[in-house]
């Protein structure tokens, strides 16, 4: 993995870019959504150490800022949505009609796209969008507190989820087509199971993460596993009186759900609407244990690291019924959560972890610390507390995204690379980035891995077949020795998933093998 800085005037008058998404298949296009009301398409090409960006087209139909662009996982189709409350589904046009040009050089459009469907959400701003893995449906989150599911073939709304009390700022669709997740500025994450009955689309609430009792002391970074806390997070389901077991995991190797420390501050708007659903079936299974439980991915800030290590704070006081996520005063439009590409993990941003400890000057008084974090849930524990959190972010996190590539396990630990990009002066060149944190060309015997096979079950029906673990390339025969023993993975996965966390002032790149970030760009 190697990174290179690209400074491109992506949108008019340096308007902010609110979303960017690479086309997974096909021609490898990059779509960007801007505050100039436009969607732009680009082609990014690598030639040795050089990276070239070519302008392809401007998609001009939105009347206000475009907040999100997402490529359909199947076929050439792009979904865009923004402050005008419209979702536009774009497809290539059969007839090429050159546009008026873009930028100071008047670049001509190399491609022409047309709107296949326009889906309206009653004029409310749309903050996020996610596709079903088969590309037949997509879900949006909007400022009217509602998440909507649309049929991509007809453009019609097939379901509304009106369970949140504030803006829905993030949505995610399980790559195994069994769950959808929503995150709101009402400080909660909701999980729903996808079901079909007699050909009808239906959802059932599976879990709701809002609060939990925090432990009476912080977790030490030297501790290989968190203590066994008696209290559990406040996870609400439709059958709250019944103990709902974990669903049968669709992907192997997910770690056990562990009650871990978490938190933030208080308040919420009151707009309550109902969402009818049936009680989910009770299924119990044991999720494989991680080879090393991950109580926290350690930060790279010395001051933060010292605090998490205890640093004279072993006498901290437990915080009861503490919120997991930031309130609506959080200065961001987005809380973009995401599933891992194999569906084994769910990453949720905007987390806050609160600790309370007595003042050294007056033991009768306490002082509170709030740490910005990301909470991680396992597939088998989507209705249970998070299994891990990522502390040490200076600013709140707003989005998490995973690489679709499955990486082989490393043989040696990787030290965190710190990269500072200064864009204040347009005249000075950005210095070259350091060497890649991972070899660009790993040994042929352990280079790449195939993703788990996705089933062809029609959406939204959950797949009955369990996903298999990724297998190494066919050229790797059974007689080929496996990768040498390396650092023990933090999660019990036979491969590494690389993911990035965007905060308000930096991007942190992690993988599922080690507890420290691979790279920090700020």
Order of alpha helices (4+ residues) and beta strands (2+ residues): beta-beta-beta-beta-beta-beta-beta-beta-beta-beta-beta-beta-beta-beta-beta-beta-beta-alpha-beta-beta-beta-beta-beta-beta-beta-beta-beta-beta-beta-beta
